[in-house]
């Protein structure tokens, strides 16, 4: 069994820096969980706390139902794979994989059996007599995984294992990592700053910022129902668009007003009626923002000029600047923090642009004025004071 539980886990360094702030998290036996967030958000520190490489300031850490705060790293039955591979250059692949077993005084017959099994699983059988310098980056990472596999641990802890690889190899190793997990069924925690890695690998994904856990759920829920502005802006590429919108009433129920444009709300209007008259933040993902030739009379449309088109076949990303100066567009970076200088630059340069994700076969002309059409049932409303989603 490899269930991992965290209750109120906190890490404060001697200089007073709070690296991990009261994290509560439950990881089921055999689950693949990804920790993701920007650099310095505390995800790697939390992984090191779980492994025992860092001491916990406060809170309780459980593994297989037992509290392990004071258990040494060696006795925790967890195997860690590091970003830099950490292979011994003077040893062969076979010797590197077998090293932890030799230290633990395993019989040679069992060592050989486990090494051969790991080599077969990771497609390393023909490389066992090579030295690390004779291997590619992907092969070295597989050797590092092999060294973890032979221990038969209760959990794998992976600290950005793919970040040193080129883009093509990352995709390949990502697929192999998922297949490996399905084959072994071992509880796995994977740390990354890459949201694509997180969304494709994880059964569940934990999003961190400034040491705090902001949301922990399946990739689908994180994308469709982000808990707050940070999650909404961090997950998804291109990022979610944000506009200031006044919540107004009407015969057809609550609606939002953006300049001269009025948009009746869909199911997400539930529970927001008490905010009538307030200015909220409307979030809409690029693929839920369509376009029509200007003057087609589309309901809930915002007039904009096409400024930039990026072709990423079979899609295209279209940046459009709004015509109505009273409509205020915000950015996730501006909303969740940053220096005053950064905020001012964003407000002047990028904040009036909206991004659309459309088919590369259906792209407007650059410079053309179009109507941007918002899908009402796809918008998300956020409280600008707290950053939290409304009507969830």
C-alpha positions in Angstrom: 0.0 0.0 0.0 1.3 3.4 -0.9 -1.3 6.0 0.2 0.3 9.3 1.3 -1.5 11.8 3.5 -0.4 15.4 4.4 -2.2 17.3 7.2 -1.2 20.9 7.8 2.3 20.4 6.4 4.5 23.5 6.9 8.1 24.3 6.2 9.8 27.5 7.4 13.5 28.0 6.7 15.8 29.5 9.4 15.7 32.9 7.7 11.9 33.0 8.1 11.0 32.1 4.6 7.7 30.1 4.5 8.3 27.6 1.7 5.3 25.3 2.3 2.2 26.8 4.0 -0.3 24.5 5.8 -0.8 22.0 2.9 -3.5 19.3 3.3 -3.4 16.6 0.6 -4.5 13.0 0.2 -2.9 10.7 -2.4 -4.5 7.3 -3.0 -2.6 4.1 -3.3 -1.4 3.6 -6.9 -2.4 7.2 -7.9 -0.2 9.4 -10.2 -0.3 12.9 -8.8 1.5 15.9 -10.3 2.7 19.0 -8.3 2.8 22.0 -10.6 3.4 25.7 -10.3 5.9 28.4 -11.1 9.5 28.4 -9.9 9.7 29.0 -6.2 6.2 27.9 -5.4 7.2 25.2 -2.9 6.5 22.1 -5.0 10.0 20.7 -4.8 10.4 21.5 -1.2 7.2 19.6 -0.5 8.5 16.6 -2.4 11.7 16.7 -0.3 9.6 16.9 2.9 7.8 13.8 1.8 11.1 12.0 1.0 12.7 13.0 4.3 15.4 15.1 2.7 14.0 18.2 4.5 12.6 18.3 8.0 8.9 19.3 8.6 8.4 22.4 10.6 4.7 21.5 11.5 2.0 19.1 10.4 1.7 15.4 10.0 2.9 13.2 7.2 1.5 9.7 6.8 2.5 6.8 4.5 0.5 3.7 4.4 -1.5 4.9 7.4 1.7 5.4 9.6 3.0 8.8 10.7 6.5 9.1 9.3 7.6 12.6 10.3 10.6 11.2 12.3 11.4 8.3 10.0 14.7 8.5 8.1 14.7 8.8 4.3 16.2 5.3 4.0 13.4 3.7 6.0 10.5 5.4 4.2 10.4 2.9 1.3 10.2 5.7 -1.3 12.4 6.0 -4.3 13.4 9.5 -5.6 14.4 10.3 -9.2 16.2 13.6 -9.6 16.3 16.2 -12.5 20.1 15.7 -13.0 20.0 11.9 -13.2 22.7 11.5 -10.5 24.4 8.6 -12.2 27.9 7.4 -11.3 30.0 8.1 -14.4 32.6 5.4 -13.6 29.9 2.6 -13.4 28.1 0.8 -16.1 24.4 1.0 -16.5 24.1 -2.4 -14.8 26.2 -1.2 -11.8 24.3 2.1 -11.5 20.9 0.3 -11.4 22.2 -2.3 -9.0 23.9 0.2 -6.7 21.2 0.7 -4.1 20.6 -3.1 -3.8 24.3 -3.7 -3.3 24.4 -1.2 -0.5 21.5 -3.0 1.1 23.4 -6.3 0.9 20.9 -8.1 -1.4 22.0 -11.5 -2.7 23.7 -11.4 -6.1 21.0 -13.6 -7.7 18.2 -11.3 -6.6 20.2 -8.2 -7.8 20.6 -9.8 -11.2 16.9 -10.7 -11.4 15.8 -7.2 -10.4 18.2 -5.4 -12.7 17.2 -7.6 -15.7 13.6 -7.0 -14.9 14.0 -3.2 -14.8 16.1 -3.3 -18.0 13.4 -5.2 -19.8 10.7 -2.8 -18.6 12.7 0.2 -19.6 14.2 -1.1 -22.9 17.7 -1.0 -21.5 18.8 -4.6 -21.9 21.3 -3.8 -24.7 22.8 -0.9 -22.8 23.7 -2.6 -19.5 27.4 -2.6 -20.1 27.7 1.0 -21.3 28.8 4.0 -19.2 26.6 7.0 -18.7 28.7 9.1 -21.1 27.8 6.7 -23.9 24.0 7.3 -23.4 21.6 9.9 -24.7 19.7 12.1 -22.2 16.6 10.0 -22.5 18.5 6.8 -21.9 20.2 8.3 -18.8 16.8 9.2 -17.4 15.6 5.7 -18.0 18.6 4.4 -16.1 17.7 6.7 -13.2 14.2 5.3 -13.3 15.6 1.8 -13.4 17.6 2.5 -10.2 14.4 3.4 -8.5 12.3 0.5 -9.9 14.7 -2.2 -8.6 14.0 -1.1 -5.0 10.3 -2.1 -5.4 9.4 1.0 -3.4 5.9 1.9 -2.1 6.1 5.3 -3.9 8.1 7.0 -6.6 9.0 10.7 -6.1 10.0 12.3 -9.4 11.7 15.8 -9.2 11.3 17.3 -12.7 12.8 14.2 -14.4 12.1 15.4 -17.9 13.1 19.1 -17.7 16.7 18.5 -19.1 15.4 16.8 -22.3 14.6 18.4 -25.6 11.0 18.9 -26.6 10.6 15.8 -28.8 12.3 13.6 -26.2 10.1 15.0 -23.4 7.0 14.0 -25.3 8.4 10.5 -25.8 9.5 10.0 -22.2 6.2 11.4 -21.0 4.3 8.7 -22.8 6.8 6.1 -21.5 6.4 7.3 -17.9 2.6 7.0 -18.1 2.9 3.5 -19.5 5.4 2.6 -16.8 3.0 3.7 -14.1 0.1 1.8 -15.5 2.3 -1.3 -15.6 3.8 -1.0 -12.1 0.8 0.6 -10.3 3.1 2.3 -7.8 2.0 5.6 -6.1 3.8 8.4 -7.9 4.4 12.1 -7.2 5.8 14.0 -10.2 7.0 17.6 -9.8 7.1 19.8 -12.8 6.7 23.5 -13.9 5.3 22.3 -17.3 1.5 22.5 -17.3 1.3 20.2 -20.4 3.2 17.5 -18.5 0.9 18.0 -15.5 -2.3 17.8 -17.5 -1.3 14.7 -19.5 0.4 12.7 -16.8 -1.6 13.2 -13.6 -4.7 11.4 -12.4 -4.9 14.4 -10.2 -2.9 17.6 -10.2 -2.0 19.9 -7.3 -1.4 23.6 -8.2 0.8 25.6 -5.9 1.7 29.3 -5.6 3.9 30.9 -3.0 3.9 27.8 -0.8 0.2 27.3 -0.8 -2.0 24.6 -2.4 -4.6 26.5 -4.6 -6.5 23.6 -6.1 -6.2 19.8 -6.2 -8.4 17.9 -8.7 -8.5 16.1 -12.0 -7.0 17.8 -15.0 -10.5 18.2 -16.5 -11.9 19.9 -13.5 -8.9 22.2 -13.2 -9.3 23.3 -16.8 -13.1 23.7 -16.8 -13.8 24.8 -13.3 -10.6 26.7 -12.0 -11.0 27.7 -8.3 -9.5 31.1 -8.8 -7.8 33.5 -11.2 -4.3 32.1 -10.7 -5.4 28.5 -11.7 -7.5 29.9 -14.6 -4.5 31.8 -15.9 -1.9 29.2 -15.2 -3.6 26.2 -16.8 -4.2 26.5 -20.5 -2.2 27.8 -23.4 -2.9 30.4 -24.6 -4.1 31.6 -21.2 -7.7 32.5 -20.4 -8.9 35.9 -21.4 -10.1 38.2 -18.6 -12.5 41.2 -19.0 -14.1 43.6 -16.4 -17.8 43.1 -16.6 -20.7 44.7 -14.6 -23.3 42.2 -13.4 -26.8 43.5 -14.4 -30.3 42.1 -14.2 -32.9 41.7 -16.9 -36.0 39.8 -17.9 -33.9 36.9 -19.0 -32.0 36.7 -15.8 -28.5 38.0 -14.8 -26.3 39.3 -17.5 -22.9 41.0 -17.8 -22.4 44.4 -19.4 -19.0 45.2 -21.1 -19.2 48.7 -22.6 -22.0 48.6 -25.2 -22.1 44.8 -25.2 -24.6 42.8 -23.0 -24.3 39.1 -22.6 -26.9 36.9 -20.9 -25.3 34.4 -18.6 -25.8 30.6 -18.7 -25.9 28.1 -15.8 -22.9 29.7 -14.1 -25.3 32.6 -13.1 -26.5 30.5 -10.2 -25.6 32.1 -6.9 -24.4 35.4 -8.3 -27.7 37.4 -8.2 -26.6 39.0 -4.9 -23.8 40.7 -6.8 -26.0 42.7 -9.1 -24.4 46.0 -9.8 -20.9 44.8 -8.9 -18.0 44.8 -11.3 -16.7 41.2 -11.8 -14.1 39.6 -13.9 -15.3 37.5 -16.8 -13.0 34.7 -17.9 -13.2 33.1 -21.3 -10.8 30.5 -22.8 -9.5 31.3 -26.3 -11.2 28.3 -27.9 -14.6 29.5 -26.5 -14.2 32.9 -28.2 -15.5 32.8 -31.8 -15.5 35.5 -34.6 -17.9 36.7 -37.3 -17.6 39.2 -40.0 -18.3 42.6 -38.5 -21.9 43.7 -38.8 -23.4 40.2 -38.9 -25.4 41.1 -35.8 -24.1 38.4 -33.5 -25.5 38.6 -30.0 -23.0 39.2 -27.2 -20.3 40.3 -29.7 -17.3 42.6 -29.0 -15.9 44.4 -32.0 -12.2 44.0 -32.5 -9.4 44.4 -35.0 -7.2 41.4 -35.9 -3.6 42.3 -35.0 -1.6 39.1 -35.1 -2.1 35.5 -36.4 0.1 32.6 -35.3 -0.3 29.4 -37.3 0.2 26.3 -35.2 -1.3 23.7 -37.5 -4.0 22.6 -37.4 -4.9 25.6 -35.3 -4.2 29.3 -35.3 -3.9 31.8 -32.4 -5.5 35.1 -33.3 -4.8 38.3 -31.2 -7.4 41.0 -31.6 -7.6 44.5 -30.1 -11.0 45.8 -28.9 -12.5 48.8 -30.6 -14.7 49.9 -27.7 -12.3 51.8 -25.3 -14.7 51.4 -22.4 -14.1 47.6 -22.3 -11.3 46.8 -19.9 -9.2 43.7 -20.6 -7.0 42.3 -17.9 -4.2 39.7 -17.8 -3.7 36.9 -15.3 -0.2 38.2 -14.4 -1.6 41.6 -13.7 -4.4 40.2 -11.5 -2.4 37.8 -9.4 0.7 39.9 -8.7 3.8 41.5 -10.1 5.5 44.8 -9.6 3.8 48.1 -10.3 6.2 48.6 -13.2 5.1 45.3 -14.8 1.4 46.0 -14.3 1.7 49.4 -15.9 3.5 47.9 -18.9 0.9 45.3 -19.3 -1.9 47.8 -19.1 -0.4 49.9 -21.9 0.9 47.2 -24.2 -1.0 43.9 -23.9 -4.0 44.3 -21.8 -6.5 45.3 -24.6 -5.8 42.2 -26.6 -7.9 39.1 -26.6 -6.7 35.7 -27.9 -8.7 33.3 -29.9 -7.9 29.7 -30.8 -9.5 28.8 -34.1 -9.1 26.3 -36.9 -6.2 27.3 -39.2 -8.7 26.9 -42.1 -11.0 29.6 -40.7 -8.9 32.6 -39.9 -9.8 36.3 -40.4 -7.5 38.6 -42.3 -4.9 40.6 -40.4 -6.2 44.1 -40.0 -9.9 43.1 -40.5 -12.5 44.3 -38.0 -14.6 41.4 -36.7 -17.2 40.6 -34.1 -15.8 38.4 -31.3 -18.6 36.1 -30.1 -18.6 34.9 -26.5 -20.2 31.5 -25.7 -22.3 32.4 -22.6 -22.3 28.9 -21.0 -18.5 28.8 -21.3 -17.6 32.0 -19.4 -16.4 31.9 -15.8 -17.0 34.7 -13.3 -14.4 35.7 -10.7 -14.5 38.0 -7.7 -11.8 40.7 -8.3 -11.3 41.2 -4.6 -10.6 37.6 -3.6 -9.7 36.1 -7.0 -12.1 33.2 -6.4 -14.5 31.8 -8.9 -18.2 32.6 -8.4 -21.2 30.3 -8.8 -19.1 27.2 -8.5 
